[in-house]
Amino acid sequence: MWANVEFVGADGSINEVDALVLTPSGLYVLELKHWQGEVRGDGTQWVRRAPNSRLIPEDNPYILANRKAKRLASLIRYYAKQHGRQSETPFVGAAVFLHARAMRAELDAIGTEASTAVRSSSAGGWCSGVSGCAVTRRQEPSTHQVRTSAPTNDSNRRSTKPPA
């Protein structure tokens, strides 16, 4: 695991990653959220109820984490191709980890579809999308499964041109 990673995307964007986690199933861009209170939401908008009962609207953090993961995957594919190692690029995915102990997550069916949350008792928080917390999110929007080996996701390996 690497913490507080920054990389420059091919589009010139500076991307800050809370944590980059390497697992047997791939490399994950992990968005960490220490949100106290209750979190409710759907695939695009979450609302936090802070301990003082104030409602705070937030964009679903998985959307940004996934965008960063795609940029990183594109960069990795580009440099792997430059060295003739394009077949060795890892799956790059995204996950959100809600790690505050005083937090309760209740996502509706759409929010669950976009960002599956799984209780991780050992970590004391909620994890979305990473196999270290038992569930990963695949490209098909309604398929969630436990992974024990690297996924066969050709979308992370196809590009032969420099990232855009």
N, C-alpha and C positions, 0 to 999 in steps of 0.2 A: 504494500500500500504506500502511495505517495500522497502527501497532503499539500494543499495550497499550490497547485500546479498551474502554470500559465503557458499558453501556446498561442502562436500567431497563425490564424487560419489563412488559407490560400487567398481569401478575399481581403486580407489585411486586418481582419477583426482580431482583437485581443480577447482571448477566452480564458477566464479564470475558472478553475475546477477545484471544488472543495477537497475532493479525494479521488484518486485514481486507483482502482482496485483490480489486481490481476488474480483471476481464479482459473480453475481448470476449464471452465466454460467460456472464458473470454476476458476482455478488458472492459471495465465498467467506469463510466463517468458518474461519480456519486455526488449528488446534491444533498448537503446536510442542512436540516432545519431544526432549530431548537425552539420550536413554537410551544409555548405553554397554553393550556386550556383545551378547548374543543376545536377540531377541524372538520368542516363539512364541505362538500363540493361535488363537482362533476368533472368532465374531461377538460374543461377550459378554465373554470373559475372556482376557487376555494374561498371559504370564509372562515376566518379564525375568530373564536370567541376567547378573548384574553381573560386571564383570571379576574380582572376588574370588570368583566362583562361587556367590555367594548368590542364591537364587531369590526374586524379588519379584513377587507377584501384582498385577495391575492390571486395572481395568475397561478394556474396549476404548475408547480415547479418542475414537473416531469417534462413539460414542453420545452423549456430552456435547456434542461439537462440532455434531452434527446437531440436537440439542435447542436449542442457542443459535441456530443458523441459522434454525430454524423460528420462534423467538421474534422474531428480528430481521426476518424476512420479514413476519410478522404486523404488526409495528409500522410497517414501511415501507408496507404495503398500507393500513393505517388512515390514516396521514397523507397518503398519495397520494390516497385517496378524499376526504379533507377538502378537498383543493385541486383536485378534479376531474381528477386525473391518474392514476387507477387503471390505465389501459392502458399506462402508462409504467414500471411497477415492474419492476425487474430480477429475474432468476432469482437466488435466494439458496441457496447450497449449502454443504456442509461438507467439510473435508479435514483430514487429519492429515499432518504432515511430521515424519518421524524424521530428524533432521539431524546426529546424532553420526557422526563419521567411523569410529569404532571400534564400529560397530553392524552386526549382521546380522539381517535379519528373515526368519522362516519361519512364515508363517501357513498353517493347514490350509485345506481346501476351504471350510469354513464361514467362517473368518476372511477368506479371500480374497473370498468372496461379499459379506460385510458391509463390507469395507474393502479395496478393491483397492490393492495397493502396487506402485509402479512406480519403477524405478531412474531417478534424475535425475542423469546424470553431471555436468552443469554445476553443479548445486547440491551435489553430494557427499553426498546423502542419499537417503532414501526418501520418496516422496510418495504420499499416499492421497487420491484424489478430485478433485484440482484440475487444470484444463486446462493450466495452465502447465507441468505435468509430464507432459502428453500424454494423460492419461486422466481422464474424469469419470464420476461415478456417477449414473445416472438413477434415477427412481422405481421402475422395474421391477427387482427384486432381481438378476436375472441378466443385465442388459444393461449393458455397459460399452462406451463408444465414444469416439473422438476427436471433439472438437467444434471447429468453426471459426467457428460463429456462435451467437448466443444461442439457447438451447433453447426449445422451445414447451411449457413446463410450466405448464398452467393451474392447478395446485394453488397456485402462488405468487400467483395473480391473482384468485381467485374470491370471497374473503370480502367481504361488503358491510357487516358489522357490526364494531364495535370489537373488537380482539383480546381474548381471554379470558385 
